[in-house]
Each structure stands twice: as C-alpha cells, then as structure tokens.
C-alpha cells in the first residue's frame, strides 16, 4: 500500500488545484509560456483594483491596530452588508444571526456543503459549471449532478431539467447568477420556478451572486432570496472578489436561514476561524457611498469591453448573441465546425490569445470558448487584429467542409 493509498481518501486522490486541472488547460498554459505578448483572457481575476477608499480604510485599520479577531465579521461590516442587501437586493436579514463573513465565496461554499452533506448526497449544478462549486461538493463527499444548459437559451437552466434530476439523495441546487462561466442572468420567472421546485421536493436553492453588478443590455439582477417564501429555502453566497475587484482580499459572505446559520457558522469556524480584520474594514468602505462612483466606472469599463469584444467577433463572421452578464462569458464558435479545444489552441498559437475552451467547464460547453474581459481595450483591439485572419481562415475552411 502506497502512502497516498494509506492516508488520502479515494475521493481526494485525483484532486488538483483548479488552475491546473484539465489536460487541455495545462497544454494551453505550456504553449503560452513559449509565446510573446499573449493576451490572457483565461482568468477570472479582474484587472481593475479595489476602490481607493477601500484601500485607504484597510491601511488605516492596520495603523490603528484594528487587527484582532473578528469572528463572523466585524459588526460594522455585517451591518453594511445587511443594508446593501435591503437596498440593492430587496431582502432583509438579521446580520447577527443569519450572515457570516468568510474568506471568499469559495470558503462559503465549502462550509455550506460540509454543513449539509452526508457522503453520497447529491447537489445539482449547471453544465457548464463553475468548477469551484463542483470541487466544494466533492470535497464534502457529495455527488455533483449536472443539469445541461444551452447558449441558445442564454445558459439559463430549464426548471423541468432541474426537477427531473432530483432524487431522494438530492440536497440542493447551486448555481451562479449571474453565471460563471456563462454570464447567464436568471429571469425572475426562472428563479420563481426553481424556488417552487425547492418547496415541492424539500431541497435548498443556493444562488452564488458574486458577479451581480455586471449586468447589461437593460437587464437587472434578481436575488432569489427576495422572492416570496424564500426565507427557509435559499442560502445566498456572495462576496467582494468580482463586483468589488477584491479577489486577493479573500472576503465573502453567506446568508442562511435561521435554522441553518448556527451550524454553518460552527463549520466555518473550524475551517479558518475568521477573516483578516483590516480587510474587513476596507470592505466596509467598499460598500459605502464614497466608493459608488468608482464602482460605477468599473461597471462601465467592463461594459465597454464587452460591447467591443462581441461586436468584433460578429463583424468577423462569428455572430454572437451574448448573455446579459459579464465580465466573464461564452464566445460562440460553432460556425468554425471545430472542437472547442482545437479552436482555443489555434487562437493561442496563431493569434496569441489565451482563452479556455468551453469544455473545460462541462461537456455542454462544446462549441464555445469561455472568455474573461480582464485586458484593457487597447490590448483587446490588438488581439482582434491578430485573430481576424485566423477566424477568416477557419470560417472559409468550414464553408468548404474542411
């Protein structure tokens, strides 16, 4: 018996860091190392940074000695999140009893599934999926069950497809809204139908709203927790990484029903006790009115990139019907008639653009590339100049049947 066989449980032996998972992604990363001036649209890490007032507040907290434990979150941050949820998301919570500040939304998901799952319990998610949700489920010894989605339906799941996959072992359905990798923005009627399924089958709904600010084309983000009869059935994951450009600050939060929150808080405490206190003071400032003009500009910046990006590919002949969300999303490459992995490699080698194939996020990502608009417009324009002959060549070959 080897040491891994002796000490590492079978469900963890094949686990790898998410950034290194997948042979295709590893191959693309290796190829990129040998190329100059690659435009990298493969990461979910925003290139824009936190609001200056948030940075200054964290620095001031350090100088003022605000560095002691803050279990569950400093009270000022919990109050600020509760105000934000009431004003922007349309639902109210008790910040002392229902809200837990975590080390990013990833820890929130891990703590949640460790709280809910017995070995073999099932959690539904979407295909394509946010891989962090899948790994959180499997680490908790749960079984992810994937619900197919389609770009032709703007990646929203069909509630009937969700319901037909529910078994006696199903505990929850976790989904990103707005979507990651898809940038899907769930309509109110879809959320209501999913909530009705939760009541009918005695399961939980777990929306992850980390990208909630990046919604365009006249659409609005709707929080499932704001719907009638959601209070005991919805656990919402959110955080500061994406909408507030604070990925490295490692701050998230989870709001839970009163019956679940104490268990969730205890499990979270066993994972990391608390989040960095100075960072929490920075997050208080990020939620303040003083930071709003900065984040309004962030929204406009990613919107400009989104409009340029999809417009450029449409003009090349790869017609796009983008989802309302960003700054991640899916690029429709079906007209090339080539597998996603092959197109991704061609874009890299011939156009020096590093973009993940949609199949890195599930089988239903075939025919798509997953993009992340984390390069400025001048870099995106340069990338399009490189890619235009590549796309033209691929479309010509497709028209010839090649």
N, C-alpha and C positions, 0 to 999 in steps of 0.2 A: 504494500500500500504506500503510495507516494504521500508526501507531506500535504499537498493540496487535497488529496482524497481523504486524508485523515482529519483535516481541520476546516476546510472550506465547504460549506453546504453545496449540494449539487446545483441548486438554482442560482448560485453566485459564481460558479467556476468560470463561466463563459462571459462574465460581465467585463466590460471595458469602459474607460472614460468616454462620455458621449461624443466628444470632439474627435475621438479616434475610432469610433465604431463604424463598421461598414467597410468592406474591401474597396468599393468604388471611391468612397471619400478619401480613404488612405492613398489610393493610387493618384487621385487628383492633387492632393496635397504634395505628394512626392514629385509629381510633374511640375507643379508650380514653383518648387524650390529651384528648378533649373532654368526658370524664365525671368526676364527682366520686366519691371514695371507692370506687374499683374494688378488688374483692378479686381479687388476681392469683395464679392457680394455674397459670401457664403456664411457669414456670422450673423448672429442676432444681437450683436453688441453695438449700440448706437454710437456713431462717431461724434455726435454733439454731446456736451457735458452738462452736468447739473447747473441749475441756476446759480449765478454768483452769490445771491443772498443765502442760498443753502450752504455753499462752501464756507462763507464767512461765519455763519452760525455754528458750523461744526468746529471751525478753528477756535472761535470764541469759547465754545464749550470746553475744548481742551485746555485753553489758557485759564479758564475759570475753575478748573478742577472738577468738571462735571463728568467724571469718569468711573463712577461706582456702578455696581449692578443696577439694572432697571428691569426687573423681572416682569415679563408680559408687555413691556413697553413703558416709557416714561408717561406719566399721566397726561402731560400736555400733548404728546403725540397721539395717544389714544383718543383724547378729546378732539383733536384736529381731524383725525380720520373719521370719527363719528360725524362731525359737522360736514365734512366733504361728502360722506355717503348720503346724508339727509338732503343736502343742497344739490348735488350733482347726480346722484344715483337714485334718489327717490325712496329710500327706505331708512328706517331708524333702528338702531341697536343700543344696547346698554354697553358702553365702552369698557366698563369694569368687569362685565360678566360674559360678554359674547365676542370680544375682539382680542386677538393675540398677535403681537408683533413678532415676526420671525426673521431668520437670516435668509431673506429672499423668499420668493414664492416656491422655490424648489423645496425648501425645508417645510413650508406649509403643506405641500402635497405629501411629502414623506410622512410627516407627523399625522396627517389625516388618515392615510391608508394603514399606517401602523395601528391607529386607534380603531379602525373599522373592521379589518380583515382577519379572518381565520385562514390558515393555509388552504388553498384551493378555492376560496371565494373569488367571484368574478366581478370585474369592473369593466363597463363598456367605455370605449373611446372611439374616436373617428379614425378613418383611414382615408387620406393621410393624417398622421397623428403628430402631436408634439411629443417627441421622444422622451422628454423629461417626465411626462405623465406615465408613460409605459414603464420606465425604469423604476419610478416610485411604487407602482403597483407590484412589479415583480420582486423588488427588494422586500416588500411587506409580505411576500409569499402568496400574492394574489395572482389571478389569471386575467390578463387583458383580453377582451373580446372586441374585435374591431367592427365598426359599422361603416360600410362603404359610403363615400361621398363622391360627388362629381363636380368638376368645374363648370359643366353645363348648367348646373343648379346653383352656381356660385358657392359650392362647397358646403352648403347647409345640409345637415342630415335630414332624411325623410323620417318623421316620427314613427311611421309604420315599420321602417327598417330597424329602428331602435327597439321597438316593442317586441318584434319577432325574435330578438336575440336574448331576451330576458329569460332566465331560468331560476329555479329555487336558490341557486348559489349567487345570484346577482345582488350586489350591494349598492352599486352606484353607476352613474354615467358621468364621466368627466370630459369636459370639452373647453376649448379656448374660444372666447368670444370677446373681441374679435379674434379670428383664428390665427393660429401659428401651427403649420407653415402657410395656411391657405389665405389668411386675411378675410375669411368669411365674417360677415356681420349678421348675426341672427335676428330675424324679424320677430316682432312681439308675438305674432300668432304661432310661430315655431316654438318659441320659449313656452308659451301657454300650453301647447300640445304636449311638450315634453314634461311639463310640471304635472299635467293630468295623468300622464303615464306613471310618474313617480308615486302619486297617490294611489293609483289603481293597483300597482304591483308592489307597493311598500318598499321602494328604493329611494336613494338620495340623488339629487342633482348637484353637480359640482362644477359650476362655471368658473373658469380662470379668466379674469378680466384685465390681465396685465397690459394689454395693448389698447385699452379702452379709449384713449384720446385720439388715436389715429383712425378716424372715420371720415370719409369724404363723399363727394357726389350728392350732397344733400341728405345723406342718411344720418341716423342718430344711433348711438349705442343705448341699448336697453339692458338693464340689470334684471336678471331673473328674480332676484330677491325682492324686487319692488312689486312683483305681481301678487294678486290676491292669493291667500292660502299658501304662501311660500315659506312662512316662518319656520316650520318644523322640518321642511324637506330640502332646503337649499343651504349648502355650505359654499361660500364665495372665497376664492383665492385671488389676491391682488398684491400689488407691491410697487416699488419705486423704480425698478430697473429700466423699464421701457418707456412708459409715459413721462417719467421724470428724468430719464437719461442718467441713472444712478446705478448701473449694473455692479460695479465694484464695491459699492457701499454695502451691499448684501442686506437689504431691508425689504421685507414683505409683510403681508398680514393675511389673516384668515378670520372671517366672521362665521360664527356657527350658532346653531340653535342652542337654547339654554340647556337642553338635555345632554348635548354632546360636548359643549365647551370645556367643562372641568376635566374630562378625560383627555381631550385634545391638548389642553394646557399641561397636564402632567406628562404626557408623552413627549411633547415639545421640550419640556424642561430637561428630560433625560437625554435629549439629543445635544443641546448646546446651552441650556440654562437661559441665556439672554442674548440680545443683540448689542452691538457696540453702542454705548451710550452717547458719545459725541456725534455719531452718525445720526442717531435718532433726533438730536436737536437740529441737525441740518435738515432732516426730513420735515420737522415742524415748519421750518422756514420755506421749504419747497411747496408746502400746502398753503402758504399764506398768500394774501392778495399782492404782496410785493413781488412774488415770483410769477404771477399770472402773465404779465406782458412777455416775459422771456419764453414761457412755455407756449404761449400763443404763436410766437415766432417759430418755435420748433415745429409746431403743427403745420405752419405754412411752408416751412422749408422742406419737410418730407412730402408734403402735398405737391410742391413744385417738381420734386424729383420723380414722384410717382407719375404725374401727368406727362413729363418728358419721356420717361422710360417706356411706358406702354405705348405712347404715341409714336416713338421712334421705331419700335418693332412693327407696329401696324403699318407704318409707311414703307417698311422693308418688305411687306407682304405676309408677315406673321400676324394676322389680325387678332387683336386682343379684346376681350370683354372682361376687364378687371373687376375683382370684387371691391366693395366699398372701403375696405380696410387697407392699412399699410402700417409700418414701413417694410414689413415682410409681405410676400405674396407669391403667386404662382404665374409663371410665364408659359403660355400655351404654345407648344412647339409641334403639335400634332401634324401640321401641314408638311413638316420635313419627312414624315413617314419613317423616322429613325427612332430607335430606343433612346430614352432619356439619358442614360449613361453615355451613349455614344455621342449625342449632341453636346453634353456637358464637356466631354473630353475634347471635342472639336472646337468648341468655344474657347477652351483654355489654350490648346496648342496653337490654333490659328489666329485667335483674337485676344489672347492673354487676358481672358475674363474667367475668374474662378467662381462658378455657380454650382450649387449642389443639384443633382438630378432629383426629380420629384420622388423617385422610387426609394430614395434614402429615408423617406418618411412613411412608406407603405406602398403596397402593390398598386393602389388606385392613384398613385402619383405618376404612373407611366403616361408619357405624352406631355409632361410638364417639367419645368425647372423651377426650383424654389429660389427666389431672389430675396435679397435684403438690401435696402437702399441706403447703405451706410458709406457711400462715397459722394463727395460734392458734385455739383452739376458739371463743372469743367472736366472732371475725371469721367463722368458718365458719357459726356459728349465724345471724349477721346475713345472710350470703349466702343461706342456706336460706330465711329469711323472705322475702327478695326473690324467690327463684326459684320458690317453691311455686306462686304464681298463674301464673307463666309455664309451668311444667310442666303444671299442671292444664289450662290453656288448650290447650296443644299436644296433650295426650292426648285431650281432648274433640274437637278438630278431627280427629285421627287416627281416632277411633271413628266420626265422621261421614263419613269418607272424604275429608276436606278436606286 
